[in-house]
Amino acid sequence: MSNSSSFNEFLLLAFADTRELQLLHFSLFLGIYLAALLGNGLIITAVACDHRLHTPMYFFLLNLSVLDLGTVSTTVPKSMANSLWDTRAISYSGCAAQVFLVALLLGGEYCLLTVMAYDRYIAICRPLHYGTIMGSRACVKMAAAVWASGFLYSVLHTANTFSIPLCQGNTVDQFFCEIPQILKLSCSDAYLREVGLIVFSACLGFGCFIFIVLSYVQIFTVVLRIPSEQGRHKAFSTCLPHLAVFSLFVSTDLFAYLKPPSLSSPALDLVVAVLYAVVPPTLNPLIYSMRNKELKDALRKVISWTIFSSDNIAIALHK
């Protein structure tokens, strides 16, 4: 029997035992990580630099990209480093930091997706009041509330998780420190406090889910009444990406944290964790830019400016 205070590191899940497969895992995660960095970095740059995108919708999209960058940077690099150096270890403080940051970023993202649904509801269902309700000060307050909610959620879960005595060793069956996997290491019945907190958080999350669903019911009711096909297309182009991102994020996240123990297996847990912690941050920039003409135009400008600047630097160095 060991207690959480008797060891100073955890052992994360190894993707593979052979060196070749470890390097393959490193290369795959490196490609995904670079794609996430590039996509979210371009959206942040485009929204920050293009004055046409200084609207509430794109302000919240910028915050979403920051959260996505944080999520993928918290989980993926450590797993890559472990595969590259053929190790599984993560320090106790590093594991606690991962739990804190993942809870902060995922909790904040869920709150932000709720706020973004509210923004689309006001824009489409109450357009005459949009400027008044979604003013710059109101948007800043909403963004601050999102980050504060994520911080509070994270503090509660991190403090509660690491106050539970761990009697089942220090091997975490996941590629990052995930709360459900750490709870499996707890002493019998000691995990019930954290499970209760997860259930309470799930109830609050379910309230947000109902709010988003009802918002989109009203949004689609209004959109389908728009006589102009061009008007309907424009409305759908701003709503469908958010709905797709929300569906992917919520379905995988809820399954990871609320699935019954009978469905749990190392392979399934790994796939689900990749789906909610790695895939959304990588795909979100693509989803939001596919049907959005304004964002695509801004991204083209950013890419053109980057290429032009690089060419000028190369010419200057050549001279």
ChimeraX attribute file (.defattr): number of C-alpha atoms within 10 A of each C-alpha:
attribute: neighborCount
match mode: 1-to-1
recipient: residues
	/A:1	8
	/A:2	14
	/A:3	16
	/A:4	20
	/A:5	11
	/A:6	11
	/A:7	12
	/A:8	14
	/A:9	17
	/A:10	22
	/A:11	21
	/A:12	22
	/A:13	20
	/A:14	19
	/A:15	18
	/A:16	14
	/A:17	10
	/A:18	9
	/A:19	13
	/A:20	10
	/A:21	13
	/A:22	20
	/A:23	17
	/A:24	15
	/A:25	19
	/A:26	21
	/A:27	15
	/A:28	12
	/A:29	17
	/A:30	15
	/A:31	12
	/A:32	19
	/A:33	23
	/A:34	12
	/A:35	16
	/A:36	26
	/A:37	20
	/A:38	15
	/A:39	21
	/A:40	26
	/A:41	16
	/A:42	19
	/A:43	26
	/A:44	21
	/A:45	14
	/A:46	24
	/A:47	22
	/A:48	15
	/A:49	14
	/A:50	16
	/A:51	10
	/A:52	13
	/A:53	16
	/A:54	13
	/A:55	15
	/A:56	21
	/A:57	18
	/A:58	19
	/A:59	19
	/A:60	21
	/A:61	23
	/A:62	20
	/A:63	18
	/A:64	25
	/A:65	24
	/A:66	18
	/A:67	23
	/A:68	27
	/A:69	22
	/A:70	18
	/A:71	24
	/A:72	22
	/A:73	18
	/A:74	20
	/A:75	23
	/A:76	20
	/A:77	16
	/A:78	19
	/A:79	24
	/A:80	21
	/A:81	13
	/A:82	20
	/A:83	23
	/A:84	16
	/A:85	11
	/A:86	16
	/A:87	14
	/A:88	20
	/A:89	20
	/A:90	20
	/A:91	13
	/A:92	19
	/A:93	12
	/A:94	16
	/A:95	22
	/A:96	19
	/A:97	15
	/A:98	22
	/A:99	25
	/A:100	24
	/A:101	22
	/A:102	27
	/A:103	24
	/A:104	26
	/A:105	26
	/A:106	22
	/A:107	23
	/A:108	26
	/A:109	24
	/A:110	22
	/A:111	21
	/A:112	24
	/A:113	24
	/A:114	22
	/A:115	21
	/A:116	24
	/A:117	24
	/A:118	16
	/A:119	20
	/A:120	22
	/A:121	23
	/A:122	19
	/A:123	20
	/A:124	17
	/A:125	18
	/A:126	13
	/A:127	13
	/A:128	11
	/A:129	11
	/A:130	17
	/A:131	13
	/A:132	10
	/A:133	16
	/A:134	19
	/A:135	12
	/A:136	15
	/A:137	10
	/A:138	13
	/A:139	19
	/A:140	15
	/A:141	10
	/A:142	18
	/A:143	19
	/A:144	12
	/A:145	16
	/A:146	23
	/A:147	20
	/A:148	15
	/A:149	18
	/A:150	24
	/A:151	18
	/A:152	15
	/A:153	21
	/A:154	22
	/A:155	17
	/A:156	14
	/A:157	22
	/A:158	22
	/A:159	14
	/A:160	15
	/A:161	24
	/A:162	20
	/A:163	14
	/A:164	21
	/A:165	18
	/A:166	24
	/A:167	16
	/A:168	17
	/A:169	18
	/A:170	22
	/A:171	17
	/A:172	22
	/A:173	21
	/A:174	23
	/A:175	22
	/A:176	26
	/A:177	25
	/A:178	22
	/A:179	23
	/A:180	20
	/A:181	17
	/A:182	24
	/A:183	22
	/A:184	17
	/A:185	21
	/A:186	22
	/A:187	16
	/A:188	13
	/A:189	8
	/A:190	16
	/A:191	21
	/A:192	13
	/A:193	14
	/A:194	22
	/A:195	19
	/A:196	11
	/A:197	16
	/A:198	18
	/A:199	14
	/A:200	12
	/A:201	15
	/A:202	16
	/A:203	12
	/A:204	11
	/A:205	18
	/A:206	13
	/A:207	12
	/A:208	18
	/A:209	20
	/A:210	12
	/A:211	15
	/A:212	20
	/A:213	15
	/A:214	13
	/A:215	20
	/A:216	19
	/A:217	13
	/A:218	13
	/A:219	22
	/A:220	18
	/A:221	12
	/A:222	15
	/A:223	20
	/A:224	14
	/A:225	9
	/A:226	14
	/A:227	9
	/A:228	11
	/A:229	11
	/A:230	10
	/A:231	13
	/A:232	16
	/A:233	14
	/A:234	15
	/A:235	20
	/A:236	18
	/A:237	17
	/A:238	15
	/A:239	21
	/A:240	15
	/A:241	20
	/A:242	20
	/A:243	17
	/A:244	13
	/A:245	18
	/A:246	20
	/A:247	13
	/A:248	16
	/A:249	22
	/A:250	16
	/A:251	13
	/A:252	18
	/A:253	19
	/A:254	15
	/A:255	15
	/A:256	21
	/A:257	19
	/A:258	13
	/A:259	12
	/A:260	9
	/A:261	7
	/A:262	6
	/A:263	9
	/A:264	11
	/A:265	10
	/A:266	11
	/A:267	11
	/A:268	12
	/A:269	21
	/A:270	17
	/A:271	13
	/A:272	19
	/A:273	22
	/A:274	17
	/A:275	18
	/A:276	21
	/A:277	22
	/A:278	22
	/A:279	19
	/A:280	22
	/A:281	30
	/A:282	23
	/A:283	18
	/A:284	24
	/A:285	26
	/A:286	16
	/A:287	16
	/A:288	21
	/A:289	19
	/A:290	12
	/A:291	18
	/A:292	15
	/A:293	12
	/A:294	12
	/A:295	20
	/A:296	16
	/A:297	13
	/A:298	22
	/A:299	21
	/A:300	13
	/A:301	15
	/A:302	19
	/A:303	13
	/A:304	12
	/A:305	12
	/A:306	12
	/A:307	12
	/A:308	12
	/A:309	12
	/A:310	12
	/A:311	12
	/A:312	12
	/A:313	12
	/A:314	11
	/A:315	10
	/A:316	9
	/A:317	8
	/A:318	7
	/A:319	6
